[in-house]
Amino acid sequence: MTISRVYAVPTDLPRARLYLDDVAEIVRILDEALTDPNRSHDLQLKRELTVDETKLTDDVNDLPKIAKSTRDFIIKASRGYQFTARLRIGQFRPSLTTYGLNYPEQLAVFHRVEEIFSARRLFWQNLSQGFIDATWSSLWSLALFVICPMVFVGLVARLLEKVLSLSFRWAVGIPTVLIAVALIVVMASYFRSSTVIFSNFSEQAAARRGSTVKFLVETAKMIVVFLLGLLSYYLAHRFWPHG
């Protein structure tokens, strides 16, 4: 009896912000995967691009007419029921599944599509995804989400009491708020899905630069306001402790 190892084909892709030219390249890759010259082509190649589960087309150039962008997108290429490739971009991690192809073919298709997603990957969303996936189903989650925050609050509270002479209420409150904000940021990034923008990457360059500058300015304003608020609390406590 011959024993052979069965290898699983990866399906999960990194979260990313894709553009119309990326979609066109992915469609070309899936079409080519189902158009092997060594395979019979009696069945016609069929393509479906589904936006928001209700809007369907088979032409990439029709997508800008349907919507400006979406977080729910499906690309499906098939030859009958025997050969199928399907890319799903939804609320959580994107996935690519192929049927009817052998293992090397499936792996080659996955890695070609993965290269496109990796080039457009969303850093914070993938970081939070990896962090939660690595800790949620293990004993580390107890330490990371319960014990570590308690230790952090205790150490920072003692430091604030000694260095800034803050009351116990403020010394405990400040690190607690910081942990709450960090948790909100992680969870918000985790639940933010991939995005497909139906315009070419080059057309979005100027808009991205403007958005980045605006984001940095707003972030700097928030940091300054937070630091000024913290300074005012400290001065009020230091010079008007009974106010």
Buried (B, 14 or more C-beta within 10 A) or exposed (E): EEEEEEEEBEBBBBBBBBBBBBBBBBBEBBEEBBEEEEBEEEEEBEBEBBBEEEBEBEEBEBBBEBBEBBEBBBBBBBBEEEBBBBBBBBEBBBBBBBEBBEEEBBBBBBEBBBEBBEEBBBEBBBBBBEBBEEBEEEEEEEEBBEEEBEEBBEEBBEEBBEEBEBEEEBBBBBBBEBBEEEEEEBEEBBEBBBBBBBBBBEEBEEEEEEEEEEEEEEEEEEEEEEEEEEEEBBEEBEEEEEE
